[in-house]
Amino acid sequence: MHTFSHMNFLSHFYFERKINDPQRTLGVVLPDLLRNMDREIRIFPEKNVKKYLEDDKVAQIFKGWTRHIATDKFFHNNIFFIEKTQQLKAYLSPVVINTPIRASFLSHIALELLLDRLLLKNSWLHEDDFYQQLADVDKLSLETFLRISGIANPSYFLAYFSSFIADRYLGSYRNMAQLSHALNQVCKKFWSSGLNDEKKLQLTAALTDYEEELAQNFKVIFNETADYLQKNYP
């Protein structure tokens, strides 16, 4: 079983869910999928736009990619993100005390995962729709996109992508203990020890407490981001 660390895949999908275009859906999660597979991979399609527009399906992956970059930039500079990560940090600091894990890092990732979880809990989307769109992606277009981007051997990513779809682990975020587990896996990529079992229980409790607060007004960030994308990246 792979454990995929992730940066709010479902939140990115939320803004594309009604378009029903597998290539575009792939594009909006591709930056994080590539980073999860290999943190060393750095590609910048936005620096060579023309190459990506020669084929319609590749162009849709590119469109998704640019919307991902725009969404992240808007989200991470938004007052909502800045305030909520500060609040969450106060809940998580006692959990990571006496560990090498930085509370600021953990609160950033935890906020993103909690937003995905709230989308599921409130039935704003369903992970099955997300995985179905990814399963319908035209693999040749994906391979072409990767090759244009300078990835000489796309087969590694294609294998990773297949296992990501097969795992379907995002639905497990309905269980807060699973979300804690996913967070701990992210931490282990940076600090090999991660959290012990007792700390993981504390993390689950802290996230459960904070989620009550976040649930009151999490919708505002999705509405603001949707408006921003509509105006700037239609």
C-alpha positions in Angstrom: 0.0 0.0 0.0 1.4 3.3 -1.0 0.9 6.3 1.2 0.7 9.4 -0.8 1.4 12.6 0.9 -0.7 15.2 -0.7 -1.6 18.9 -0.9 -5.3 19.3 -1.1 -6.1 17.3 -4.3 -9.8 17.5 -3.7 -9.7 21.2 -3.1 -8.1 21.7 -6.5 -10.6 19.3 -8.1 -13.5 21.2 -6.5 -12.9 24.1 -9.0 -12.9 21.8 -12.0 -15.6 19.3 -11.0 -18.3 20.6 -13.3 -16.1 20.9 -16.3 -15.9 17.1 -16.6 -12.6 17.1 -18.6 -10.2 14.4 -17.4 -7.2 16.1 -18.9 -7.9 19.4 -17.1 -8.6 17.5 -13.8 -5.2 15.8 -14.2 -3.6 19.2 -14.9 -4.8 20.7 -11.6 -3.3 17.9 -9.5 -0.2 17.1 -11.6 2.2 19.6 -9.9 1.6 17.9 -6.6 1.5 14.3 -8.0 4.9 14.9 -9.5 6.3 16.4 -6.3 5.0 13.5 -4.3 6.6 11.0 -6.6 10.0 12.8 -6.5 10.7 16.0 -4.7 13.6 16.7 -7.0 11.4 17.0 -10.1 11.0 20.7 -11.2 9.3 21.5 -14.4 8.0 24.9 -15.6 5.5 24.5 -18.5 4.4 28.1 -18.1 7.8 29.2 -19.4 7.2 27.6 -22.8 3.4 27.9 -23.4 3.4 27.4 -27.2 4.7 23.8 -27.1 1.7 22.8 -25.0 -1.0 24.3 -27.3 -0.4 22.2 -30.4 -2.6 19.3 -29.2 -6.1 19.9 -27.7 -5.8 17.3 -24.9 -2.2 18.4 -24.0 -3.5 22.0 -23.9 -6.2 21.0 -21.4 -3.6 19.4 -19.1 -1.6 22.7 -19.4 -4.7 24.7 -18.6 -5.3 22.7 -15.5 -1.6 23.1 -14.6 -1.8 27.0 -14.8 -5.0 27.0 -12.8 -3.3 24.9 -10.1 -0.4 27.4 -9.9 -2.8 30.3 -9.8 -5.0 28.7 -7.1 -2.0 27.9 -4.8 -0.7 31.4 -5.2 -4.1 33.0 -4.4 -4.8 30.6 -1.5 -1.4 30.9 0.2 -1.5 34.7 0.1 -5.1 34.9 1.3 -5.9 36.2 4.7 -8.0 33.1 5.3 -4.9 30.9 4.9 -2.7 33.1 7.0 -5.2 33.3 9.9 -6.2 29.7 9.9 -2.6 28.3 9.9 -1.9 30.6 12.9 -4.9 29.3 14.7 -4.1 25.7 13.9 -0.5 26.1 14.9 -1.7 26.9 18.4 -3.6 23.6 18.5 -0.6 21.6 17.0 2.3 23.1 18.9 1.7 21.1 22.1 1.6 17.9 19.9 5.0 18.4 18.3 6.8 19.7 21.4 10.0 17.6 22.0 9.9 16.4 18.4 11.9 17.9 15.4 8.7 18.6 13.5 7.9 22.2 13.0 4.4 23.3 14.0 4.3 25.9 11.2 5.0 23.2 8.6 2.4 20.8 10.1 -0.3 23.5 10.4 0.1 24.4 6.7 -0.3 20.8 5.5 -3.0 20.0 8.1 -5.2 22.9 7.0 -5.1 21.7 3.4 -6.1 18.2 4.4 -8.8 19.4 6.7 -10.3 21.4 3.8 -10.4 18.3 1.6 -12.0 16.4 4.5 -14.7 19.1 4.9 -15.5 19.0 1.2 -16.1 15.2 1.6 -18.0 15.5 4.9 -20.3 18.2 3.5 -20.8 16.3 0.2 -19.6 19.2 -1.9 -17.9 16.5 -4.0 -17.2 12.8 -4.0 -13.8 11.2 -4.4 -15.2 8.6 -6.8 -15.8 11.4 -9.4 -12.2 12.5 -8.9 -10.7 9.1 -9.4 -13.0 8.3 -12.3 -11.8 11.4 -14.2 -8.2 10.5 -13.5 -8.9 6.9 -14.8 -10.3 8.4 -18.0 -7.2 10.5 -18.7 -5.7 10.0 -22.2 -2.3 8.4 -21.3 -0.7 9.4 -24.5 -1.5 13.0 -23.9 -0.1 12.7 -20.4 3.1 11.1 -21.8 3.4 13.9 -24.4 3.0 16.6 -21.7 5.7 15.0 -19.6 8.1 14.7 -22.5 7.6 18.3 -23.6 8.3 19.3 -20.0 11.7 17.5 -20.2 10.9 14.3 -18.3 12.8 11.8 -20.4 11.3 8.6 -19.0 7.6 9.1 -18.2 7.0 5.4 -17.5 8.0 5.9 -13.8 5.3 8.5 -13.4 2.7 6.5 -15.3 3.2 3.6 -12.9 3.0 5.9 -9.9 -0.2 7.5 -11.4 -1.8 4.1 -11.8 -1.1 3.1 -8.2 -2.4 6.5 -7.0 -5.7 5.8 -8.8 -5.9 2.2 -7.5 -5.2 3.2 -3.9 -8.2 5.6 -3.8 -7.0 6.7 -0.4 -8.6 10.2 -0.3 -11.9 8.8 0.8 -10.2 7.6 4.0 -10.0 11.3 5.1 -13.6 10.8 6.4 -11.8 9.1 9.3 -9.8 11.7 11.2 -7.3 9.0 12.4 -6.5 8.3 8.8 -6.0 11.9 8.1 -3.5 12.0 11.0 -1.7 9.0 9.6 -1.4 10.8 6.2 0.0 13.9 7.9 2.5 11.8 9.8 3.6 10.2 6.5 4.2 13.7 5.1 6.3 14.5 8.2 8.4 11.3 7.8 9.6 12.6 4.4 11.3 15.4 6.2 11.9 14.0 9.7 12.5 10.3 9.5 11.1 9.4 12.9 7.7 11.1 12.5 5.3 11.0 15.5 5.0 8.1 17.9 1.6 6.4 18.6 0.8 8.6 21.6 1.6 11.8 19.6 -0.6 10.6 16.7 -3.5 10.2 19.1 -2.9 13.7 20.4 -2.7 15.0 16.8 -6.1 13.4 16.0 -7.7 15.0 19.0 -6.2 18.4 18.2 -7.4 18.2 14.6 -10.9 17.1 15.7 -11.1 20.1 18.1 -9.9 22.6 15.5 -12.2 21.2 12.8 -15.2 22.4 14.7 -13.9 26.0 14.4 -12.8 25.6 10.8 -16.2 24.1 9.8 -18.0 27.4 10.7 -16.6 29.4 7.8 -14.4 27.2 5.5 -16.8 27.9 2.6 -15.5 31.5 2.2 -12.1 30.4 0.9 -13.7 28.2 -1.8 -16.1 31.0 -2.9 -13.3 33.6 -3.0 -11.0 31.3 -5.0 -13.8 30.3 -7.4 -14.4 34.0 -8.1 -10.7 34.7 -8.6 -10.3 31.8 -11.1 -13.5 32.8 -12.9 -12.2 36.3 -13.5 -8.6 35.6 -14.2 -8.4 32.0 -15.6 -11.7 31.3 -17.2 
